[in-house]
Amino acid sequence: MNSQSLSRSAIAVALLIFGFSTFALAGPPMICHVLNIGTSQTLPAVDLNYRKSSGSYDLANLTRDTLAILDSDPSVLVHMETLRRATIYARQDSQVAKELIVRLHARAERSGDSTRSALSWFDLGYLAETYKQWIGRGEPNPASGVDGYALVRKAISFRESDRGTDPEMEFAAALITMNGPERDHNDHVQKAIAGAKVDPLLAENLASSFGNQTVSAMLIQAGK
């Protein structure tokens, strides 16, 4: 399938899923929604049932490894998938979870308020929201009181002032607002859809992550 067809499929999926709000992802969308990041590097794959003693990954390295990836790759999709995996790992050690978000907060503060700081504020906001979706009630959550969505919107505003909309950040914001506010959610969705026309990897993530409609059915729904 060429990128144009894939983008049209993604748009159809988004219209079906987001526009009509008839489908819900199974489980927390920011955690259960595995992103395709192509050949880019991220943290080791981790199962949702991961336990501290069940794998070979050393949690003591999580903050260092996560920051190294975030600092070296400008792709928003890579940042989203890296922070998703980091959250699954971090839930198993409250001190590690706290260390990671504290370091991301300090990093964002150092970056200041400018177009160049967009990814730093995005990372802090996105991590805060993944923590809220995955760290259970009764567990210590270092993201308590942090409005991650507001920080992601701040990052989006920096990108808008620099180069117009950032459809991958809009996609992230759409995942954060799956349960509302509905108006904000729909706005983020429409901007992500628009960007999918020229971003094949974003289009693939939209097309593959929500629902199981066939390509032909999606194209019919989108009106070709």
C-alpha angles and dihedrals in degrees: 000000000000122000093255092055091044091052091050089050090051091050091051092050091049092049091049096044106031104022095053097027092219099131132060126195114244105252129349104342096216091053106033094042104089111202126220107229097172114224095338119125125246140151118311114282112269131196120231088239092056116146126192093248097041102076143045096239114113108227090203086075097049100097093044094046094045094050091047091056095043092049095048104043123056095194112118090206090056090050091050094050093043092052091046091056092041090056093053090051095042094054088072094062120036093198092053090047091052094045092053097051093042090053092048090049092051090047092053092048091051091051091061125203109309140105089269091059096058097102093047092055090042092054093051093048096044093048091050091054094046089051090052091052097046110029106082131229112277092029119107107261117191089194093067109126093015114120098213094174091057089052092050089050088050089054090048090052090054091051091048091054090048106042110346125263123355105216094193091055088046088054089052091050090049090056091049091052098044088121095040176235081193097202092051091044093053091048092053090047094054092050092048090050091051091051093048089070090073101024109071095184092052088047090052092051091050092047098045102039105056122057133329104259116145119252092246093052091049092051091050090050090051091051092241 
